[in-house]
Amino acid sequence: MTIMEKDAQYVAQTYKRFPVEIVSGKGSLVWDSQGKEYIDLGSGIAVTSFGIGDEAWKQAVIDQLGRVQHTSNLYYTSPCADLAEMLCSRTGMKKVFFCNSGAEANECAIKAARKYAQDRYGRERYTIITLKNSFHGRTLTTLAATGQDHYHELFQPLTPGFVHAEANNIAELTALTEKYPTAGILLECVQGEGGVIPLEKDYVQAAEKLCREKDILLLIDEVQTGNGRTGELYAYMHYGVQPDIVSTAKGLAGGLPLGAALLGEKAKDVLGYGDHGSTFGGNPVCCAGALSILSRIDEALLREIREKSAYLFDLFTGAPGIRQVTGLGLMIGLKTEKPAAEVANACREAGVLCLTAKDKLRLLPALNIPMPLLQRAGRIILEVCDPDKS
Ligand SMILES: *Cc1c(COP(=O)(O)O)cnc(C)c1O
């Protein structure tokens, strides 16, 4: 059996994969089973923050693997405590709950917001407002949070208590908080799956003000935007707001499954003994990987990310066949004249791995992608998009 036949027969067919078997990689290059080389502009969907097989990351993971790979949360391990300290000291958040994925990080944020509101204001105050076109995960609760109807239809009934607001419409957001006793407002600063669309700064600041006035918790979903991706450690830092809870995952541990909900002053002690948990959450190997990644997302790297971002915006803005460039940092969406899926396929054939999001081509290169590789990939994308060149 070929790998494609085996997958078709034995793996639940929930993913429409590209016809490529990736067998190895180094940094921002990957190779398939035919020996073909690709420049990777997807990073496993913003996960491999420093590319494939980064040496320092690999050593940190192997060292921890050699000590102990798992203990359960009944015991202390230093990578977990050290990572929580590092996350708090770099964000001003106060405590961290560790889990294994983005959806679970959002689950924790939602649970904490509901418990905070119900402890203070009673059982009726449970509504979480999220935005239309958002994406927050695949569990029944995070699907309910996700503001896209097509995700809702198949799995009714979803968790109740979610309403969806139009992005950048503060009047509507305010009206919804008056209509529904609201526990939390959950936002992605840059909607990723929704098409790489940043929120307006005024809107996010007005949402924060509204939250402060009404003692609603401001929850920022940094699962995709976090950990340096947008050119700040977390995207909310571009917006001049201080969230009450930040959820993150994807790039946090550089390719190992780790999610985190960072809890601010109001939320830090809301969840007590037995209120929440996760068998694998805070796994020492994953936390050791995350410590290696996070400790190297410093000001110098963030500046490089912003410079590479500016380079890509310049390169693509106004180019033939490219109608719009959106995004922040190394999270970039291109609205192309040709259908985005067609462009992604042609790029792949030409040796560049790209993603799509809605009707956009989506680029999420490794945070440390070498400039020559970025330039080479950029030229290939320009060529593929140009209607006069194919
Ligand atoms: C990917 C993503 C999630 C879900 O993360 P999983 O690890 O797949 O559960 C949630 N929110 C945002 C913004 C994401 O991009």
The ligand as a Gaussian input file, in Angstrom:
#p B3LYP/6-31G(d) Opt

LIG

0 1
 C       -5.644000      27.125000      15.757000
 C       -6.472000      28.025000      16.585000
 C       -7.250000      27.526000      17.654000
 C       -7.368000      26.054000      17.942000
 O       -6.157000      25.505000      18.342000
 P       -6.004000      23.897000      18.433000
 O       -4.630000      23.704000      18.988000
 O       -6.183000      23.358000      17.065000
 O       -7.060000      23.413000      19.370000
 C       -7.931000      28.445000      18.419000
 N       -7.879000      29.763000      18.169000
 C       -7.154000      30.266000      17.163000
 C       -7.120000      31.740000      16.948000
 C       -6.440000      29.421000      16.329000
 O       -5.744000      29.924000      15.299000

